[in-house]
Amino acid sequence: MSSQEEILSDGRFSCVARDPRFWEMPEKERKVKIDKRFRAMFHDKKFKLRYTVDKRGRPVNYTSTENLKKFYALSESDSDLSESDNKELTAKKKKKKKVKDKGEADS
């Protein structure tokens, strides 16, 4: 910390502290806001890739959806909708499983 204080007190770099180009980006503005048309990319299997190696050949264990969540966020009005949609999707999946189980029992 003291080295950064020395840098800011130096006359050559004093403008850096006041220049908005060098300010840190606010947390709310870091992610790109997307609307409800594109919310399927967070849970659709077509967008999900499993990585085993990073670009330098080191072993990793993460998916592309984690990257999407890191860089994209649903817009405020759509995030409420997405939570309710997620509940609806899980309810539909449970219903499908029950129907399949009943169909297998009948066979």
Protein Blocks (a to p, Z undefined) as FASTA:
>chain_A
ZZmmmmmmpmklmmmmmmmklpccdfklmpccddfklmmmmmpmklpccdfbdfkopacd
ddfklmmmmmpccdfklmmmmmmmmmmmmmmmmmmmmmmmmmmmmZZ
